[in-house]
Amino acid sequence: MGAGRATQLWIGLARAALVSDTSATSSQRDETDDNTALEPATVARAIDEHQREEAYDQVIVGYLLQIG
């Protein structure tokens, strides 16, 4: 897999993990620094803290399978 494709998948995973939090207001999301949002620990924490929903889990697993 090319570096460009891997980067696109990682950004997609980060967006899916972070944006899916509907309880956060848009102003709170705007305050999140883009670089911080892409850090592995931030993405992992967002996934871990998200309530288990089948559709959410499927999206996250889909990205992880493509990255792997």
Biopython code that builds the backbone (N, CA, C, O; Angstrom):
import numpy as np
from Bio.PDB.StructureBuilder import StructureBuilder

atoms = [
    (1, "MET", "N", (0.863, -1.177, 0.000)),
    (1, "MET", "CA", (0.000, 0.000, 0.000)),
    (1, "MET", "C", (0.899, 1.226, 0.000)),
    (1, "MET", "O", (1.873, 1.295, 0.751)),
    (2, "GLY", "N", (0.571, 2.181, -0.836)),
    (2, "GLY", "CA", (1.347, 3.404, -0.911)),
    (2, "GLY", "C", (1.130, 4.278, 0.307)),
    (2, "GLY", "O", (0.110, 4.187, 0.989)),
    (3, "ALA", "N", (2.104, 5.121, 0.562)),
    (3, "ALA", "CA", (2.010, 6.015, 1.721)),
    (3, "ALA", "C", (0.810, 6.941, 1.622)),
    (3, "ALA", "O", (0.174, 7.244, 2.632)),
    (4, "GLY", "N", (0.496, 7.394, 0.413)),
    (4, "GLY", "CA", (-0.648, 8.281, 0.223)),
    (4, "GLY", "C", (-1.959, 7.601, 0.594)),
    (4, "GLY", "O", (-2.816, 8.201, 1.242)),
    (5, "ARG", "N", (-2.110, 6.345, 0.178)),
    (5, "ARG", "CA", (-3.330, 5.589, 0.496)),
    (5, "ARG", "C", (-3.417, 5.326, 1.997)),
    (5, "ARG", "O", (-4.492, 5.442, 2.586)),
    (6, "ALA", "N", (-2.307, 4.977, 2.610)),
    (6, "ALA", "CA", (-2.290, 4.733, 4.052)),
    (6, "ALA", "C", (-2.678, 5.999, 4.814)),
    (6, "ALA", "O", (-3.410, 5.932, 5.801)),
    (7, "THR", "N", (-2.197, 7.132, 4.364)),
    (7, "THR", "CA", (-2.533, 8.401, 4.993)),
    (7, "THR", "C", (-4.019, 8.699, 4.857)),
    (7, "THR", "O", (-4.657, 9.135, 5.816)),
    (8, "GLN", "N", (-4.572, 8.466, 3.669)),
    (8, "GLN", "CA", (-5.998, 8.693, 3.452)),
    (8, "GLN", "C", (-6.840, 7.795, 4.361)),
    (8, "GLN", "O", (-7.840, 8.241, 4.924)),
    (9, "LEU", "N", (-6.437, 6.541, 4.503)),
    (9, "LEU", "CA", (-7.181, 5.625, 5.366)),
    (9, "LEU", "C", (-7.089, 6.053, 6.822)),
    (9, "LEU", "O", (-8.080, 5.995, 7.550)),
    (10, "TRP", "N", (-5.907, 6.483, 7.253)),
    (10, "TRP", "CA", (-5.754, 6.918, 8.640)),
    (10, "TRP", "C", (-6.620, 8.145, 8.919)),
    (10, "TRP", "O", (-7.268, 8.214, 9.964)),
    (11, "ILE", "N", (-6.641, 9.090, 8.023)),
    (11, "ILE", "CA", (-7.466, 10.290, 8.196)),
    (11, "ILE", "C", (-8.944, 9.901, 8.219)),
    (11, "ILE", "O", (-9.715, 10.437, 9.015)),
    (12, "GLY", "N", (-9.333, 8.983, 7.360)),
    (12, "GLY", "CA", (-10.717, 8.509, 7.363)),
    (12, "GLY", "C", (-11.089, 7.854, 8.679)),
    (12, "GLY", "O", (-12.177, 8.082, 9.209)),
    (13, "LEU", "N", (-10.183, 7.036, 9.208)),
    (13, "LEU", "CA", (-10.416, 6.390, 10.503)),
    (13, "LEU", "C", (-10.536, 7.432, 11.601)),
    (13, "LEU", "O", (-11.441, 7.356, 12.432)),
    (14, "ALA", "N", (-9.637, 8.402, 11.614)),
    (14, "ALA", "CA", (-9.671, 9.443, 12.645)),
    (14, "ALA", "C", (-10.971, 10.239, 12.573)),
    (14, "ALA", "O", (-11.584, 10.523, 13.602)),
    (15, "ARG", "N", (-11.387, 10.595, 11.376)),
    (15, "ARG", "CA", (-12.647, 11.341, 11.219)),
    (15, "ARG", "C", (-13.827, 10.518, 11.691)),
    (15, "ARG", "O", (-14.704, 11.024, 12.391)),
    (16, "ALA", "N", (-13.852, 9.245, 11.308)),
    (16, "ALA", "CA", (-14.957, 8.376, 11.727)),
    (16, "ALA", "C", (-14.987, 8.235, 13.243)),
    (16, "ALA", "O", (-16.058, 8.225, 13.849)),
    (17, "ALA", "N", (-13.827, 8.127, 13.846)),
    (17, "ALA", "CA", (-13.758, 7.955, 15.299)),
    (17, "ALA", "C", (-14.158, 9.219, 16.031)),
    (17, "ALA", "O", (-14.835, 9.147, 17.056)),
    (18, "LEU", "N", (-13.756, 10.370, 15.531)),
    (18, "LEU", "CA", (-13.965, 11.625, 16.249)),
    (18, "LEU", "C", (-15.265, 12.334, 15.886)),
    (18, "LEU", "O", (-15.942, 12.856, 16.772)),
    (19, "VAL", "N", (-15.624, 12.365, 14.632)),
    (19, "VAL", "CA", (-16.791, 13.117, 14.188)),
    (19, "VAL", "C", (-18.078, 12.426, 14.590)),
    (19, "VAL", "O", (-19.109, 13.085, 14.731)),
    (20, "SER", "N", (-18.046, 11.147, 14.774)),
    (20, "SER", "CA", (-19.268, 10.412, 15.081)),
    (20, "SER", "C", (-19.789, 10.712, 16.476)),
    (20, "SER", "O", (-20.888, 10.277, 16.822)),
    (21, "ASP", "N", (-19.047, 11.432, 17.275)),
    (21, "ASP", "CA", (-19.508, 11.803, 18.613)),
    (21, "ASP", "C", (-20.516, 12.928, 18.480)),
    (21, "ASP", "O", (-20.142, 14.099, 18.409)),
    (22, "THR", "N", (-21.800, 12.574, 18.446)),
    (22, "THR", "CA", (-22.849, 13.571, 18.240)),
    (22, "THR", "C", (-23.111, 14.409, 19.476)),
    (22, "THR", "O", (-23.810, 15.418, 19.398)),
    (23, "SER", "N", (-22.566, 14.013, 20.608)),
    (23, "SER", "CA", (-22.791, 14.791, 21.824)),
    (23, "SER", "C", (-21.903, 16.030, 21.885)),
    (23, "SER", "O", (-22.181, 16.955, 22.648)),
    (24, "ALA", "N", (-20.856, 16.054, 21.100)),
    (24, "ALA", "CA", (-19.959, 17.209, 21.090)),
    (24, "ALA", "C", (-20.544, 18.292, 20.195)),
    (24, "ALA", "O", (-21.053, 18.008, 19.111)),
    (25, "THR", "N", (-20.469, 19.512, 20.649)),
    (25, "THR", "CA", (-20.968, 20.620, 19.845)),
    (25, "THR", "C", (-19.944, 20.971, 18.784)),
    (25, "THR", "O", (-18.774, 20.604, 18.897)),
    (26, "SER", "N", (-20.374, 21.670, 17.769)),
    (26, "SER", "CA", (-19.445, 22.020, 16.695)),
    (26, "SER", "C", (-18.345, 22.935, 17.203)),
    (26, "SER", "O", (-17.223, 22.875, 16.699)),
    (27, "SER", "N", (-18.631, 23.778, 18.184)),
    (27, "SER", "CA", (-17.584, 24.656, 18.706)),
    (27, "SER", "C", (-16.519, 23.863, 19.449)),
    (27, "SER", "O", (-15.342, 24.221, 19.413)),
    (28, "GLN", "N", (-16.921, 22.793, 20.121)),
    (28, "GLN", "CA", (-15.935, 21.951, 20.794)),
    (28, "GLN", "C", (-15.068, 21.246, 19.772)),
    (28, "GLN", "O", (-13.858, 21.122, 19.961)),
    (29, "ARG", "N", (-15.682, 20.778, 18.679)),
    (29, "ARG", "CA", (-14.912, 20.102, 17.644)),
    (29, "ARG", "C", (-13.977, 21.071, 16.952)),
    (29, "ARG", "O", (-12.865, 20.695, 16.581)),
    (30, "ASP", "N", (-14.410, 22.332, 16.768)),
    (30, "ASP", "CA", (-13.563, 23.321, 16.113)),
    (30, "ASP", "C", (-12.326, 23.622, 16.936)),
    (30, "ASP", "O", (-11.287, 23.988, 16.387)),
    (31, "GLU", "N", (-12.427, 23.472, 18.257)),
    (31, "GLU", "CA", (-11.298, 23.767, 19.132)),
    (31, "GLU", "C", (-10.241, 22.684, 19.075)),
    (31, "GLU", "O", (-9.096, 22.921, 19.459)),
    (32, "THR", "N", (-10.605, 21.486, 18.596)),
    (32, "THR", "CA", (-9.656, 20.389, 18.532)),
    (32, "THR", "C", (-8.645, 20.661, 17.429)),
    (32, "THR", "O", (-9.015, 20.867, 16.273)),
    (33, "ASP", "N", (-7.390, 20.659, 17.787)),
    (33, "ASP", "CA", (-6.320, 20.874, 16.827)),
    (33, "ASP", "C", (-6.250, 19.676, 15.884)),
    (33, "ASP", "O", (-6.286, 18.528, 16.328)),
    (34, "ASP", "N", (-6.149, 19.947, 14.582)),
    (34, "ASP", "CA", (-6.119, 18.874, 13.588)),
    (34, "ASP", "C", (-4.996, 17.881, 13.850)),
    (34, "ASP", "O", (-5.195, 16.674, 13.711)),
    (35, "ASN", "N", (-3.822, 18.370, 14.226)),
    (35, "ASN", "CA", (-2.701, 17.470, 14.482)),
    (35, "ASN", "C", (-2.969, 16.573, 15.681)),
    (35, "ASN", "O", (-2.629, 15.390, 15.664)),
    (36, "THR", "N", (-3.574, 17.129, 16.714)),
    (36, "THR", "CA", (-3.905, 16.349, 17.895)),
    (36, "THR", "C", (-4.946, 15.292, 17.553)),
    (36, "THR", "O", (-4.874, 14.164, 18.039)),
    (37, "ALA", "N", (-5.915, 15.659, 16.713)),
    (37, "ALA", "CA", (-6.979, 14.731, 16.335)),
    (37, "ALA", "C", (-6.437, 13.532, 15.570)),
    (37, "ALA", "O", (-7.051, 12.465, 15.591)),
    (38, "LEU", "N", (-5.321, 13.679, 14.906)),
    (38, "LEU", "CA", (-4.760, 12.585, 14.120)),
    (38, "LEU", "C", (-3.784, 11.715, 14.905)),
    (38, "LEU", "O", (-3.300, 10.711, 14.381)),
    (39, "GLU", "N", (-3.488, 12.077, 16.139)),
    (39, "GLU", "CA", (-2.563, 11.284, 16.933)),
    (39, "GLU", "C", (-3.206, 9.942, 17.278)),
    (39, "GLU", "O", (-4.391, 9.888, 17.606)),
    (40, "PRO", "N", (-2.433, 8.866, 17.204)),
    (40, "PRO", "CA", (-2.987, 7.541, 17.493)),
    (40, "PRO", "C", (-3.671, 7.436, 18.857)),
    (40, "PRO", "O", (-4.712, 6.789, 18.972)),
    (41, "ALA", "N", (-3.113, 8.053, 19.874)),
    (41, "ALA", "CA", (-3.720, 7.978, 21.208)),
    (41, "ALA", "C", (-5.086, 8.658, 21.233)),
    (41, "ALA", "O", (-6.002, 8.183, 21.906)),
    (42, "THR", "N", (-5.230, 9.758, 20.512)),
    (42, "THR", "CA", (-6.508, 10.474, 20.459)),
    (42, "THR", "C", (-7.551, 9.643, 19.735)),
    (42, "THR", "O", (-8.695, 9.554, 20.180)),
    (43, "VAL", "N", (-7.164, 9.035, 18.626)),
    (43, "VAL", "CA", (-8.084, 8.193, 17.860)),
    (43, "VAL", "C", (-8.497, 6.979, 18.688)),
    (43, "VAL", "O", (-9.678, 6.635, 18.749)),
    (44, "ALA", "N", (-7.525, 6.335, 19.321)),
    (44, "ALA", "CA", (-7.823, 5.163, 20.150)),
    (44, "ALA", "C", (-8.757, 5.515, 21.295)),
    (44, "ALA", "O", (-9.681, 4.760, 21.598)),
    (45, "ARG", "N", (-8.526, 6.643, 21.927)),
    (45, "ARG", "CA", (-9.377, 7.074, 23.047)),
    (45, "ARG", "C", (-10.807, 7.333, 22.573)),
    (45, "ARG", "O", (-11.764, 6.965, 23.254)),
    (46, "ALA", "N", (-10.954, 7.962, 21.409)),
    (46, "ALA", "CA", (-12.285, 8.238, 20.861)),
    (46, "ALA", "C", (-13.024, 6.941, 20.558)),
    (46, "ALA", "O", (-14.219, 6.828, 20.828)),
    (47, "ILE", "N", (-12.318, 5.967, 20.001)),
    (47, "ILE", "CA", (-12.942, 4.676, 19.707)),
    (47, "ILE", "C", (-13.332, 3.975, 21.007)),
    (47, "ILE", "O", (-14.434, 3.438, 21.125)),
    (48, "ASP", "N", (-12.432, 3.984, 21.970)),
    (48, "ASP", "CA", (-12.671, 3.304, 23.244)),
    (48, "ASP", "C", (-13.831, 3.922, 24.019)),
    (48, "ASP", "O", (-14.601, 3.207, 24.660)),
    (49, "GLU", "N", (-13.957, 5.245, 23.964)),
    (49, "GLU", "CA", (-14.980, 5.936, 24.745)),
    (49, "GLU", "C", (-16.343, 5.952, 24.065)),
    (49, "GLU", "O", (-17.342, 6.302, 24.694)),
    (50, "HIS", "N", (-16.396, 5.577, 22.791)),
    (50, "HIS", "CA", (-17.657, 5.613, 22.053)),
    (50, "HIS", "C", (-18.562, 4.475, 22.516)),
    (50, "HIS", "O", (-18.106, 3.356, 22.754)),
    (51, "GLN", "N", (-19.849, 4.781, 22.640)),
    (51, "GLN", "CA", (-20.800, 3.731, 22.981)),
    (51, "GLN", "C", (-20.861, 2.743, 21.832)),
    (51, "GLN", "O", (-20.775, 3.120, 20.663)),
    (52, "ARG", "N", (-21.008, 1.493, 22.172)),
    (52, "ARG", "CA", (-21.007, 0.441, 21.167)),
    (52, "ARG", "C", (-22.291, 0.476, 20.356)),
    (52, "ARG", "O", (-23.385, 0.243, 20.870)),
    (53, "GLU", "N", (-22.127, 0.771, 19.083)),
    (53, "GLU", "CA", (-23.212, 0.751, 18.120)),
    (53, "GLU", "C", (-22.710, -0.057, 16.936)),
    (53, "GLU", "O", (-21.566, 0.104, 16.510)),
    (54, "GLU", "N", (-23.556, -0.918, 16.407)),
    (54, "GLU", "CA", (-23.126, -1.819, 15.344)),
    (54, "GLU", "C", (-22.604, -1.070, 14.121)),
    (54, "GLU", "O", (-21.566, -1.440, 13.571)),
    (55, "ALA", "N", (-23.301, -0.032, 13.692)),
    (55, "ALA", "CA", (-22.868, 0.706, 12.504)),
    (55, "ALA", "C", (-21.515, 1.372, 12.729)),
    (55, "ALA", "O", (-20.654, 1.352, 11.849)),
    (56, "TYR", "N", (-21.330, 1.960, 13.903)),
    (56, "TYR", "CA", (-20.048, 2.610, 14.239)),
    (56, "TYR", "C", (-18.925, 1.575, 14.210)),
    (56, "TYR", "O", (-17.875, 1.797, 13.606)),
    (57, "ASP", "N", (-19.161, 0.450, 14.868)),
    (57, "ASP", "CA", (-18.143, -0.596, 14.918)),
    (57, "ASP", "C", (-17.789, -1.095, 13.516)),
    (57, "ASP", "O", (-16.622, -1.356, 13.227)),
    (58, "GLN", "N", (-18.789, -1.227, 12.652)),
    (58, "GLN", "CA", (-18.533, -1.692, 11.296)),
    (58, "GLN", "C", (-17.661, -0.715, 10.521)),
    (58, "GLN", "O", (-16.769, -1.131, 9.782)),
    (59, "VAL", "N", (-17.910, 0.568, 10.683)),
    (59, "VAL", "CA", (-17.093, 1.577, 9.992)),
    (59, "VAL", "C", (-15.654, 1.526, 10.490)),
    (59, "VAL", "O", (-14.717, 1.525, 9.692)),
    (60, "ILE", "N", (-15.479, 1.483, 11.803)),
    (60, "ILE", "CA", (-14.126, 1.451, 12.381)),
    (60, "ILE", "C", (-13.387, 0.188, 11.946)),
    (60, "ILE", "O", (-12.230, 0.258, 11.532)),
    (61, "VAL", "N", (-14.048, -0.964, 12.038)),
    (61, "VAL", "CA", (-13.412, -2.220, 11.633)),
    (61, "VAL", "C", (-13.084, -2.202, 10.144)),
    (61, "VAL", "O", (-12.044, -2.715, 9.733)),
    (62, "GLY", "N", (-13.959, -1.619, 9.340)),
    (62, "GLY", "CA", (-13.695, -1.513, 7.909)),
    (62, "GLY", "C", (-12.413, -0.746, 7.627)),
    (62, "GLY", "O", (-11.599, -1.167, 6.805)),
    (63, "TYR", "N", (-12.236, 0.375, 8.307)),
    (63, "TYR", "CA", (-10.995, 1.136, 8.124)),
    (63, "TYR", "C", (-9.787, 0.349, 8.606)),
    (63, "TYR", "O", (-8.747, 0.344, 7.949)),
    (64, "LEU", "N", (-9.915, -0.312, 9.741)),
    (64, "LEU", "CA", (-8.794, -1.082, 10.268)),
    (64, "LEU", "C", (-8.401, -2.235, 9.338)),
    (64, "LEU", "O", (-7.216, -2.519, 9.163)),
    (65, "LEU", "N", (-9.396, -2.894, 8.747)),
    (65, "LEU", "CA", (-9.104, -3.970, 7.805)),
    (65, "LEU", "C", (-8.382, -3.439, 6.563)),
    (65, "LEU", "O", (-7.457, -4.077, 6.062)),
    (66, "GLN", "N", (-8.799, -2.293, 6.079)),
    (66, "GLN", "CA", (-8.137, -1.712, 4.907)),
    (66, "GLN", "C", (-6.709, -1.284, 5.223)),
    (66, "GLN", "O", (-5.809, -1.435, 4.396)),
    (67, "ILE", "N", (-6.507, -0.749, 6.426)),
    (67, "ILE", "CA", (-5.154, -0.332, 6.825)),
    (67, "ILE", "C", (-4.249, -1.550, 6.955)),
    (67, "ILE", "O", (-3.092, -1.535, 6.537)),
    (68, "GLY", "N", (-4.810, -2.614, 7.552)),
    (68, "GLY", "CA", (-4.041, -3.856, 7.774)),
    (68, "GLY", "C", (-3.720, -4.521, 6.472)),
    (68, "GLY", "O", (-3.081, -5.573, 6.457)),
]
sb = StructureBuilder()
sb.init_structure("model")
sb.init_model(0)
sb.init_chain("A")
sb.init_seg("    ")
for serial, (resi, resn, name, xyz) in enumerate(atoms, 1):
    if name == "N":
        sb.init_residue(resn, " ", resi, " ")
    sb.init_atom(name, np.array(xyz, "f"), 0.0, 1.0, " ", f" {name:<3s}", serial, name[0])
structure = sb.get_structure()
